[in-house]
């Protein structure tokens, strides 16, 4: 079984920087899994993606694969490690599916990550620390993100909460 490291926290807490710091120890064949599906009409997000790319090493990148573990298994050479950024965007890309399909799909990915011969860092998003949203879709997203985070932390060999750039070990 490989290491599965879960980094979660609020926006701009240092999760991605910490993930890069961890993964640089795994050699030159790290694969970055970007879970955001690009929207050609969103210039602001395109700029965020560009900045993110500039802040990390020139690793191979998979962009929003339908099944992350299958896309990773097909790579040659295989990864020396994987950074998945982020669980919230992975959820957003599948939000039209049923709750059961989303939760089961992520559980399958976690099982395959743990069985893979390379370590994986999953970056999560803590979004449920605010009042309950009035909008039903926002409540559903918040709840699913929380459930996915719980499942990831349970499967992880290490879990960390990033706050103001400081890692706090959870497990």
N, CA and C atoms as an extended XYZ file, in Angstrom:
513
Properties=species:S:1:pos:R:3:atomname:S:1:resname:S:1:resid:I:1 pbc="F F F"
N         0.834       -1.188        0.000 N   UNK     1
C         0.000        0.000        0.000 CA  UNK     1
C         0.877        1.249        0.000 C   UNK     1
N         0.442        2.222       -0.762 N   UNK     2
C         1.213        3.455       -0.839 CA  UNK     2
C         0.733        4.459        0.200 C   UNK     2
N         1.550        5.475        0.405 N   UNK     3
C         1.157        6.563        1.284 CA  UNK     3
C         0.096        7.405        0.602 C   UNK     3
N        -0.884        7.808        1.383 N   UNK     4
C        -1.904        8.738        0.933 CA  UNK     4
C        -1.913        9.868        1.955 C   UNK     4
N        -1.564       11.055        1.488 N   UNK     5
C        -1.474       12.221        2.361 CA  UNK     5
C        -2.612       13.164        1.996 C   UNK     5
N        -3.388       13.563        2.989 N   UNK     6
C        -4.511       14.474        2.785 CA  UNK     6
C        -4.166       15.826        3.393 C   UNK     6
N        -4.195       16.860        2.561 N   UNK     7
C        -3.988       18.236        3.006 CA  UNK     7
C        -5.288       18.989        2.799 C   UNK     7
N        -5.856       19.514        3.862 N   UNK     8
C        -7.100       20.250        3.742 CA  UNK     8
C        -6.964       21.580        4.455 C   UNK     8
N        -7.867       22.474        4.160 N   UNK     9
C        -7.841       23.784        4.780 CA  UNK     9
C        -8.617       24.779        3.946 C   UNK     9
N        -8.692       26.003        4.435 N   UNK    10
C        -9.425       27.037        3.706 CA  UNK    10
C        -8.628       27.569        2.517 C   UNK    10
N        -9.246       28.450        1.778 N   UNK    11
C        -8.632       29.101        0.632 CA  UNK    11
C        -7.375       29.840        1.069 C   UNK    11
N        -6.329       29.747        0.247 N   UNK    12
C        -5.070       30.462        0.457 CA  UNK    12
C        -4.401       30.115        1.786 C   UNK    12
N        -4.542       28.871        2.194 N   UNK    13
C        -3.946       28.439        3.459 CA  UNK    13
C        -2.575       27.808        3.278 C   UNK    13
N        -2.129       27.623        2.034 N   UNK    14
C        -0.828       27.034        1.772 CA  UNK    14
C        -0.860       25.566        1.399 C   UNK    14
N        -2.034       25.035        1.080 N   UNK    15
C        -2.177       23.612        0.760 CA  UNK    15
C        -1.345       23.215       -0.461 C   UNK    15
N        -1.484       23.954       -1.538 N   UNK    16
C        -0.778       23.593       -2.773 CA  UNK    16
C         0.735       23.716       -2.596 C   UNK    16
N         1.179       24.754       -1.939 N   UNK    17
C         2.618       24.920       -1.705 CA  UNK    17
C         3.154       23.769       -0.867 C   UNK    17
N         2.424       23.368        0.152 N   UNK    18
C         2.844       22.238        1.001 CA  UNK    18
C         2.872       20.936        0.187 C   UNK    18
N         1.872       20.738       -0.672 N   UNK    19
C         1.835       19.536       -1.508 CA  UNK    19
C         3.059       19.472       -2.420 C   UNK    19
N         3.418       20.598       -3.011 N   UNK    20
C         4.600       20.646       -3.882 CA  UNK    20
C         5.852       20.342       -3.065 C   UNK    20
N         5.964       20.927       -1.879 N   UNK    21
C         7.125       20.663       -1.019 CA  UNK    21
C         7.263       19.173       -0.715 C   UNK    21
N         6.158       18.532       -0.420 N   UNK    22
C         6.181       17.097       -0.123 CA  UNK    22
C         6.576       16.304       -1.370 C   UNK    22
N         5.940       16.605       -2.481 N   UNK    23
C         6.113       15.800       -3.700 CA  UNK    23
C         7.476       15.971       -4.346 C   UNK    23
N         8.155       17.070       -4.126 N   UNK    24
C         9.469       17.243       -4.744 CA  UNK    24
C        10.470       16.209       -4.231 C   UNK    24
N        10.191       15.598       -3.106 N   UNK    25
C        11.067       14.548       -2.567 CA  UNK    25
C        10.887       13.219       -3.303 C   UNK    25
N         9.896       13.120       -4.153 N   UNK    26
C         9.562       11.857       -4.805 CA  UNK    26
C        10.195       11.687       -6.180 C   UNK    26
N        11.080       12.551       -6.568 N   UNK    27
C        11.760       12.395       -7.846 CA  UNK    27
C        11.195       13.278       -8.937 C   UNK    27
N        11.656       13.011      -10.151 N   UNK    28
C        11.326       13.866      -11.290 CA  UNK    28
C        10.054       13.463      -12.032 C   UNK    28
N         9.509       12.309      -11.723 N   UNK    29
C         8.344       11.828      -12.466 CA  UNK    29
C         7.027       12.021      -11.711 C   UNK    29
N         6.953       13.059      -10.891 N   UNK    30
C         5.703       13.384      -10.204 CA  UNK    30
C         4.680       13.819      -11.246 C   UNK    30
N         3.443       13.429      -11.027 N   UNK    31
C         2.342       13.833      -11.908 CA  UNK    31
C         1.388       14.701      -11.105 C   UNK    31
N         1.043       15.836      -11.683 N   UNK    32
C         0.100       16.777      -11.089 CA  UNK    32
C        -1.254       16.546      -11.752 C   UNK    32
N        -2.253       16.202      -10.963 N   UNK    33
C        -3.605       16.002      -11.488 CA  UNK    33
C        -4.411       17.257      -11.178 C   UNK    33
N        -4.682       18.032      -12.214 N   UNK    34
C        -5.492       19.248      -12.087 CA  UNK    34
C        -6.942       18.845      -12.315 C   UNK    34
N        -7.771       19.003      -11.319 N   UNK    35
C        -9.156       18.535      -11.423 CA  UNK    35
C       -10.098       19.584      -12.009 C   UNK    35
N        -9.598       20.771      -12.275 N   UNK    36
C       -10.419       21.828      -12.872 CA  UNK    36
C       -10.544       21.596      -14.375 C   UNK    36
N       -11.770       21.578      -14.853 N   UNK    37
C       -12.024       21.482      -16.293 CA  UNK    37
C       -12.091       22.911      -16.830 C   UNK    37
N       -11.143       23.253      -17.692 N   UNK    38
C       -11.021       24.635      -18.153 CA  UNK    38
C       -12.280       25.139      -18.846 C   UNK    38
N       -12.606       26.393      -18.539 N   UNK    39
C       -13.715       27.102      -19.164 CA  UNK    39
C       -13.105       28.227      -19.992 C   UNK    39
N       -13.187       28.147      -21.327 N   UNK    40
C       -12.532       29.159      -22.160 CA  UNK    40
C       -13.093       30.570      -21.954 C   UNK    40
N       -14.252       30.694      -21.342 N   UNK    41
C       -14.866       32.005      -21.127 CA  UNK    41
C       -14.510       32.623      -19.776 C   UNK    41
N       -13.713       31.932      -18.965 N   UNK    42
C       -13.384       32.416      -17.627 CA  UNK    42
C       -11.921       32.862      -17.575 C   UNK    42
N       -11.685       34.117      -17.946 N   UNK    43
C       -10.322       34.661      -18.010 CA  UNK    43
C        -9.675       34.729      -16.633 C   UNK    43
N       -10.444       35.038      -15.613 N   UNK    44
C        -9.883       35.133      -14.264 CA  UNK    44
C        -9.371       33.784      -13.791 C   UNK    44
N       -10.128       32.723      -14.046 N   UNK    45
C        -9.687       31.391      -13.641 CA  UNK    45
C        -8.507       30.936      -14.497 C   UNK    45
N        -8.488       31.317      -15.754 N   UNK    46
C        -7.345       30.986      -16.612 CA  UNK    46
C        -6.066       31.606      -16.051 C   UNK    46
N        -6.160       32.812      -15.533 N   UNK    47
C        -4.998       33.458      -14.918 CA  UNK    47
C        -4.586       32.732      -13.640 C   UNK    47
N        -5.545       32.272      -12.854 N   UNK    48
C        -5.230       31.488      -11.648 CA  UNK    48
C        -4.484       30.207      -12.030 C   UNK    48
N        -4.960       29.538      -13.067 N   UNK    49
C        -4.308       28.307      -13.532 CA  UNK    49
C        -2.881       28.618      -13.974 C   UNK    49
N        -2.700       29.698      -14.716 N   UNK    50
C        -1.364       30.077      -15.167 CA  UNK    50
C        -0.426       30.324      -13.983 C   UNK    50
N        -0.892       31.048      -12.973 N   UNK    51
C        -0.074       31.306      -11.781 CA  UNK    51
C         0.267       30.013      -11.058 C   UNK    51
N        -0.715       29.142      -10.936 N   UNK    52
C        -0.502       27.852      -10.261 CA  UNK    52
C         0.570       27.048      -10.985 C   UNK    52
N         0.496       27.020      -12.302 N   UNK    53
C         1.488       26.285      -13.095 CA  UNK    53
C         2.890       26.863      -12.895 C   UNK    53
N         2.983       28.185      -12.817 N   UNK    54
C         4.285       28.836      -12.655 CA  UNK    54
C         4.885       28.572      -11.276 C   UNK    54
N         4.046       28.258      -10.297 N   UNK    55
C         4.511       28.060       -8.917 CA  UNK    55
C         4.947       26.632       -8.620 C   UNK    55
N         4.790       25.727       -9.558 N   UNK    56
C         5.180       24.342       -9.304 CA  UNK    56
C         6.202       23.885      -10.335 C   UNK    56
N         6.912       22.803      -10.034 N   UNK    57
C         7.879       22.279      -11.005 CA  UNK    57
C         7.210       21.873      -12.316 C   UNK    57
N         8.000       21.664      -13.333 N   UNK    58
C         7.502       21.293      -14.659 CA  UNK    58
C         7.181       19.799      -14.698 C   UNK    58
N         6.229       19.401      -13.882 N   UNK    59
C         5.795       18.002      -13.829 CA  UNK    59
C         4.818       17.722      -14.962 C   UNK    59
N         4.635       16.433      -15.253 N   UNK    60
C         3.561       16.058      -16.171 CA  UNK    60
C         2.236       16.424      -15.506 C   UNK    60
N         1.292       16.830      -16.323 N   UNK    61
C        -0.013       17.243      -15.800 CA  UNK    61
C        -1.114       16.479      -16.507 C   UNK    61
N        -2.041       15.970      -15.717 N   UNK    62
C        -3.288       15.416      -16.244 CA  UNK    62
C        -4.385       16.414      -15.900 C   UNK    62
N        -5.163       16.809      -16.896 N   UNK    63
C        -6.213       17.789      -16.659 CA  UNK    63
C        -7.578       17.122      -16.656 C   UNK    63
N        -8.188       17.109      -15.478 N   UNK    64
C        -9.557       16.656      -15.256 CA  UNK    64
C        -9.876       15.319      -15.925 C   UNK    64
N        -9.076       14.288      -15.652 N   UNK    65
C        -9.411       12.988      -16.244 CA  UNK    65
C       -10.706       12.444      -15.638 C   UNK    65
N       -11.507       11.734      -16.431 N   UNK    66
C       -12.762       11.190      -15.907 CA  UNK    66
C       -12.545       10.247      -14.720 C   UNK    66
N       -11.553        9.385      -14.832 N   UNK    67
C       -11.189        8.479      -13.737 CA  UNK    67
C        -9.695        8.668      -13.497 C   UNK    67
N        -9.369        9.316      -12.403 N   UNK    68
C        -7.982        9.686      -12.127 CA  UNK    68
C        -7.080        8.461      -12.067 C   UNK    68
N        -7.491        7.454      -11.307 N   UNK    69
C        -6.628        6.283      -11.114 CA  UNK    69
C        -6.370        5.548      -12.430 C   UNK    69
N        -7.341        5.480      -13.314 N   UNK    70
C        -7.127        4.836      -14.617 CA  UNK    70
C        -6.157        5.639      -15.471 C   UNK    70
N        -6.288        6.962      -15.456 N   UNK    71
C        -5.380        7.809      -16.235 CA  UNK    71
C        -3.953        7.672      -15.713 C   UNK    71
N        -3.792        7.598      -14.390 N   UNK    72
C        -2.456        7.433      -13.812 CA  UNK    72
C        -1.862        6.074      -14.172 C   UNK    72
N        -2.668        5.021      -14.107 N   UNK    73
C        -2.179        3.670      -14.405 CA  UNK    73
C        -1.729        3.529      -15.853 C   UNK    73
N        -2.255        4.370      -16.741 N   UNK    74
C        -1.916        4.285      -18.159 CA  UNK    74
C        -0.632        5.037      -18.514 C   UNK    74
N        -0.063        5.771      -17.581 N   UNK    75
C         1.118        6.582      -17.881 CA  UNK    75
C         2.379        5.734      -18.015 C   UNK    75
N         3.225        6.133      -18.961 N   UNK    76
C         4.522        5.488      -19.147 CA  UNK    76
C         5.549        6.586      -19.385 C   UNK    76
N         6.494        6.772      -18.506 N   UNK    77
C         6.746        5.965      -17.311 CA  UNK    77
C         5.713        6.257      -16.230 C   UNK    77
N         5.601        5.345      -15.292 N   UNK    78
C         4.644        5.565      -14.210 CA  UNK    78
C         5.094        6.723      -13.323 C   UNK    78
N         4.172        7.316      -12.592 N   UNK    79
C         4.544        8.424      -11.710 CA  UNK    79
C         5.439        7.957      -10.566 C   UNK    79
N         6.300        8.867      -10.120 N   UNK    80
C         7.047        8.617       -8.881 CA  UNK    80
C         6.236        9.104       -7.683 C   UNK    80
N         5.199        9.864       -7.941 N   UNK    81
C         4.277       10.379       -6.942 CA  UNK    81
C         3.213       11.195       -7.645 C   UNK    81
N         2.133       11.495       -6.933 N   UNK    82
C         0.997       12.192       -7.536 CA  UNK    82
C         0.507       13.278       -6.581 C   UNK    82
N         0.174       14.437       -7.148 N   UNK    83
C        -0.513       15.508       -6.421 CA  UNK    83
C        -1.847       15.718       -7.104 C   UNK    83
N        -2.939       15.548       -6.368 N   UNK    84
C        -4.282       15.792       -6.904 CA  UNK    84
C        -4.795       17.093       -6.296 C   UNK    84
N        -5.080       18.060       -7.157 N   UNK    85
C        -5.501       19.392       -6.716 CA  UNK    85
C        -6.721       19.820       -7.510 C   UNK    85
N        -7.880       19.782       -6.992 N   UNK    86
C        -8.286       19.592       -5.623 CA  UNK    86
C        -9.552       18.747       -5.576 C   UNK    86
N        -9.857       18.273       -4.393 N   UNK    87
C       -11.042       17.451       -4.187 CA  UNK    87
C       -12.322       18.243       -4.446 C   UNK    87
N       -12.331       19.510       -4.079 N   UNK    88
C       -13.515       20.337       -4.320 CA  UNK    88
C       -13.803       20.523       -5.799 C   UNK    88
N       -12.749       20.707       -6.596 N   UNK    89
C       -12.946       20.843       -8.037 CA  UNK    89
C       -13.313       19.503       -8.667 C   UNK    89
N       -12.768       18.400       -8.126 N   UNK    90
C       -13.163       17.065       -8.585 CA  UNK    90
C       -14.664       16.896       -8.371 C   UNK    90
N       -15.146       17.280       -7.192 N   UNK    91
C       -16.576       17.208       -6.891 CA  UNK    91
C       -17.376       18.085       -7.841 C   UNK    91
N       -16.929       19.309       -8.053 N   UNK    92
C       -17.655       20.223       -8.932 CA  UNK    92
C       -17.808       19.682      -10.340 C   UNK    92
N       -16.798       18.952      -10.807 N   UNK    93
C       -16.848       18.386      -12.159 CA  UNK    93
C       -17.840       17.230      -12.257 C   UNK    93
N       -18.259       16.693      -11.126 N   UNK    94
C       -19.181       15.550      -11.103 CA  UNK    94
C       -20.504       15.887      -10.429 C   UNK    94
N       -20.744       17.147      -10.175 N   UNK    95
C       -21.872       17.579       -9.351 CA  UNK    95
C       -23.231       17.237       -9.948 C   UNK    95
N       -23.287       17.030      -11.238 N   UNK    96
C       -24.560       16.659      -11.875 CA  UNK    96
C       -24.953       15.220      -11.551 C   UNK    96
N       -24.004       14.410      -11.069 N   UNK    97
C       -24.302       13.025      -10.713 CA  UNK    97
C       -25.044       12.934       -9.392 C   UNK    97
N       -25.489       11.748       -9.076 N   UNK    98
C       -26.177       11.531       -7.799 CA  UNK    98
C       -25.163       11.538       -6.661 C   UNK    98
N       -25.641       11.789       -5.456 N   UNK    99
C       -24.769       11.753       -4.284 CA  UNK    99
C       -24.081       10.398       -4.177 C   UNK    99
N       -24.846        9.332       -4.371 N   UNK   100
C       -24.281        7.980       -4.258 CA  UNK   100
C       -23.189        7.750       -5.297 C   UNK   100
N       -23.412        8.199       -6.531 N   UNK   101
C       -22.404        8.009       -7.585 CA  UNK   101
C       -21.127        8.785       -7.260 C   UNK   101
N       -21.274        9.988       -6.748 N   UNK   102
C       -20.107       10.806       -6.395 CA  UNK   102
C       -19.340       10.158       -5.249 C   UNK   102
N       -20.030        9.781       -4.188 N   UNK   103
C       -19.370        9.186       -3.019 CA  UNK   103
C       -18.739        7.841       -3.365 C   UNK   103
N       -19.449        7.016       -4.119 N   UNK   104
C       -18.900        5.717       -4.518 CA  UNK   104
C       -17.706        5.889       -5.458 C   UNK   104
N       -17.806        6.838       -6.381 N   UNK   105
C       -16.697        7.089       -7.307 CA  UNK   105
C       -15.435        7.515       -6.566 C   UNK   105
N       -15.590        8.365       -5.555 N   UNK   106
C       -14.426        8.801       -4.799 CA  UNK   106
C       -13.868        7.665       -3.936 C   UNK   106
N       -14.741        6.861       -3.372 N   UNK   107
C       -14.265        5.710       -2.592 CA  UNK   107
C       -13.452        4.765       -3.470 C   UNK   107
N       -13.886        4.554       -4.708 N   UNK   108
C       -13.127        3.724       -5.647 CA  UNK   108
C       -11.759        4.342       -5.942 C   UNK   108
N       -11.727        5.655       -6.166 N   UNK   109
C       -10.450        6.329       -6.418 CA  UNK   109
C        -9.518        6.160       -5.213 C   UNK   109
N       -10.044        6.364       -4.005 N   UNK   110
C        -9.211        6.234       -2.805 CA  UNK   110
C        -8.619        4.831       -2.679 C   UNK   110
N        -9.427        3.818       -2.943 N   UNK   111
C        -8.930        2.443       -2.858 CA  UNK   111
C        -7.805        2.217       -3.865 C   UNK   111
N        -7.949        2.757       -5.052 N   UNK   112
C        -6.911        2.596       -6.079 CA  UNK   112
C        -5.663        3.413       -5.741 C   UNK   112
N        -5.847        4.592       -5.154 N   UNK   113
C        -4.679        5.371       -4.717 CA  UNK   113
C        -3.889        4.591       -3.678 C   UNK   113
N        -4.577        3.990       -2.740 N   UNK   114
C        -3.898        3.239       -1.676 CA  UNK   114
C        -3.199        1.999       -2.229 C   UNK   114
N        -3.722        1.418       -3.300 N   UNK   115
C        -3.130        0.214       -3.890 CA  UNK   115
C        -2.025        0.538       -4.900 C   UNK   115
N        -1.905        1.786       -5.294 N   UNK   116
C        -0.916        2.176       -6.302 CA  UNK   116
C         0.502        2.048       -5.752 C   UNK   116
N         1.478        1.873       -6.626 N   UNK   117
C         2.871        1.759       -6.177 CA  UNK   117
C         3.546        3.114       -5.950 C   UNK   117
N         2.814        4.203       -5.989 N   UNK   118
C         3.381        5.537       -5.785 CA  UNK   118
C         2.570        6.271       -4.716 C   UNK   118
N         3.202        7.231       -4.008 N   UNK   119
C         2.481        8.027       -3.010 CA  UNK   119
C         1.597        9.075       -3.680 C   UNK   119
N         0.550        9.464       -2.962 N   UNK   120
C        -0.409       10.434       -3.481 CA  UNK   120
C        -0.684       11.485       -2.404 C   UNK   120
N        -0.707       12.743       -2.821 N   UNK   121
C        -1.193       13.836       -1.979 CA  UNK   121
C        -2.515       14.299       -2.570 C   UNK   121
N        -3.555       14.332       -1.750 N   UNK   122
C        -4.852       14.858       -2.155 CA  UNK   122
C        -5.056       16.176       -1.412 C   UNK   122
N        -5.356       17.215       -2.177 N   UNK   123
C        -5.640       18.523       -1.589 CA  UNK   123
C        -7.148       18.678       -1.495 C   UNK   123
N        -7.619       18.922       -0.279 N   UNK   124
C        -9.050       19.106       -0.035 CA  UNK   124
C        -9.385       20.564        0.216 C   UNK   124
N       -10.633       20.813        0.488 N   UNK   125
C       -11.121       22.173        0.690 CA  UNK   125
C       -12.082       22.191        1.875 C   UNK   125
N       -11.761       22.966        2.883 N   UNK   126
C       -12.658       23.122        4.023 CA  UNK   126
C       -13.592       24.281        3.737 C   UNK   126
N       -14.837       23.955        3.423 N   UNK   127
C       -15.789       25.013        3.059 CA  UNK   127
C       -16.984       25.066        4.003 C   UNK   127
N       -17.074       24.158        4.946 N   UNK   128
C       -18.263       24.076        5.783 CA  UNK   128
C       -18.169       24.791        7.111 C   UNK   128
N       -17.281       25.762        7.251 N   UNK   129
C       -17.104       26.448        8.531 CA  UNK   129
C       -17.924       27.720        8.629 C   UNK   129
N       -18.853       27.875        7.747 N   UNK   130
C       -19.665       29.087        7.737 CA  UNK   130
C       -21.126       28.716        7.988 C   UNK   130
N       -22.006       29.700        8.054 N   UNK   131
C       -23.430       29.381        8.240 CA  UNK   131
C       -23.956       28.472        7.130 C   UNK   131
N       -25.036       27.802        7.409 N   UNK   132
C       -25.681       26.929        6.423 CA  UNK   132
C       -26.195       27.804        5.280 C   UNK   132
N       -25.786       27.488        4.037 N   UNK   133
C       -26.247       28.304        2.909 CA  UNK   133
C       -27.757       28.198        2.708 C   UNK   133
N       -28.356       29.265        2.238 N   UNK   134
C       -29.792       29.273        1.969 CA  UNK   134
C       -30.126       28.478        0.705 C   UNK   134
N       -29.187       28.392       -0.226 N   UNK   135
C       -29.396       27.728       -1.505 CA  UNK   135
C       -29.197       26.212       -1.368 C   UNK   135
N       -30.142       25.427       -1.882 N   UNK   136
C       -30.084       23.964       -1.759 CA  UNK   136
C       -28.858       23.367       -2.449 C   UNK   136
N       -28.497       23.887       -3.625 N   UNK   137
C       -27.328       23.349       -4.336 CA  UNK   137
C       -26.046       23.629       -3.557 C   UNK   137
N       -25.938       24.794       -2.952 N   UNK   138
C       -24.753       25.109       -2.139 CA  UNK   138
C       -24.680       24.218       -0.902 C   UNK   138
N       -25.836       23.952       -0.285 N   UNK   139
C       -25.859       23.032        0.876 CA  UNK   139
C       -25.419       21.640        0.451 C   UNK   139
N       -25.905       21.187       -0.688 N   UNK   140
C       -25.522       19.853       -1.182 CA  UNK   140
C       -24.022       19.797       -1.449 C   UNK   140
N       -23.488       20.815       -2.115 N   UNK   141
C       -22.051       20.839       -2.401 CA  UNK   141
C       -21.253       20.828       -1.100 C   UNK   141
N       -21.623       21.664       -0.165 N   UNK   142
C       -20.923       21.748        1.114 CA  UNK   142
C       -20.951       20.409        1.834 C   UNK   142
N       -22.115       19.776        1.863 N   UNK   143
C       -22.243       18.484        2.541 CA  UNK   143
C       -21.410       17.408        1.849 C   UNK   143
N       -21.479       17.347        0.523 N   UNK   144
C       -20.688       16.348       -0.199 CA  UNK   144
C       -19.189       16.583       -0.005 C   UNK   144
N       -18.767       17.841       -0.040 N   UNK   145
C       -17.349       18.139        0.187 CA  UNK   145
C       -16.925       17.654        1.568 C   UNK   145
N       -17.780       17.833        2.560 N   UNK   146
C       -17.468       17.352        3.906 CA  UNK   146
C       -17.384       15.838        3.964 C   UNK   146
N       -18.313       15.156        3.330 N   UNK   147
C       -18.288       13.685        3.320 CA  UNK   147
C       -17.053       13.155        2.585 C   UNK   147
N       -16.710       13.783        1.452 N   UNK   148
C       -15.519       13.358        0.708 CA  UNK   148
C       -14.257       13.591        1.538 C   UNK   148
N       -14.203       14.710        2.237 N   UNK   149
C       -13.063       14.978        3.105 CA  UNK   149
C       -12.945       13.953        4.223 C   UNK   149
N       -14.060       13.577        4.818 N   UNK   150
C       -14.030       12.557        5.872 CA  UNK   150
C       -13.516       11.225        5.334 C   UNK   150
N       -14.001       10.847        4.161 N   UNK   151
C       -13.553        9.574        3.571 CA  UNK   151
C       -12.062        9.618        3.237 C   UNK   151
N       -11.611       10.762        2.759 N   UNK   152
C       -10.201       10.886        2.403 CA  UNK   152
C        -9.333       10.819        3.650 C   UNK   152
N        -9.720       11.521        4.690 N   UNK   153
C        -8.955       11.494        5.940 CA  UNK   153
C        -8.928       10.086        6.525 C   UNK   153
N       -10.032        9.374        6.457 N   UNK   154
C       -10.082        8.006        6.997 CA  UNK   154
C        -9.145        7.073        6.230 C   UNK   154
N        -9.037        7.251        4.919 N   UNK   155
C        -8.190        6.385        4.095 CA  UNK   155
C        -6.722        6.811        4.137 C   UNK   155
N        -6.448        8.041        4.539 N   UNK   156
C        -5.101        8.596        4.474 CA  UNK   156
C        -4.182        8.014        5.536 C   UNK   156
N        -2.900        7.932        5.187 N   UNK   157
C        -1.879        7.569        6.163 CA  UNK   157
C        -1.501        8.788        6.999 C   UNK   157
N        -1.660        9.981        6.422 N   UNK   158
C        -1.446       11.247        7.124 CA  UNK   158
C        -2.551       12.204        6.713 C   UNK   158
N        -3.018       13.029        7.653 N   UNK   159
C        -3.982       14.090        7.347 CA  UNK   159
C        -3.514       15.361        8.036 C   UNK   159
N        -3.537       16.466        7.292 N   UNK   160
C        -3.051       17.754        7.771 CA  UNK   160
C        -4.076       18.839        7.485 C   UNK   160
N        -4.226       19.746        8.429 N   UNK   161
C        -5.025       20.948        8.243 CA  UNK   161
C        -4.053       22.103        8.066 C   UNK   161
N        -4.187       22.817        6.970 N   UNK   162
C        -3.341       23.976        6.720 CA  UNK   162
C        -4.100       25.225        7.161 C   UNK   162
N        -3.463       26.039        8.007 N   UNK   163
C        -4.060       27.273        8.489 CA  UNK   163
C        -2.986       28.350        8.413 C   UNK   163
N        -3.240       29.395        7.631 N   UNK   164
C        -2.316       30.527        7.515 CA  UNK   164
C        -0.897       30.061        7.188 C   UNK   164
N        -0.783       29.058        6.325 N   UNK   165
C         0.522       28.550        5.914 CA  UNK   165
C         1.162       27.593        6.881 C   UNK   165
N         0.489       27.299        7.978 N   UNK   166
C         1.043       26.404        9.008 CA  UNK   166
C         0.325       25.054        8.973 C   UNK   166
N         1.099       23.959        8.890 N   UNK   167
C         0.475       22.639        8.908 CA  UNK   167
C         0.173       22.193       10.335 C   UNK   167
N        -1.039       21.707       10.534 N   UNK   168
C        -1.459       21.145       11.812 CA  UNK   168
C        -1.794       19.679       11.558 C   UNK   168
N        -1.034       18.782       12.186 N   UNK   169
C        -1.244       17.354       11.931 CA  UNK   169
C        -2.545       16.889       12.598 C   UNK   169
N        -3.388       16.242       11.802 N   UNK   170
C        -4.636       15.676       12.301 CA  UNK   170
C        -4.490       14.188       12.579 C   UNK   170
N        -3.640       13.549       11.786 N   UNK   171
C        -3.475       12.094       11.881 CA  UNK   171
C        -2.136       11.695       11.309 C   UNK   171
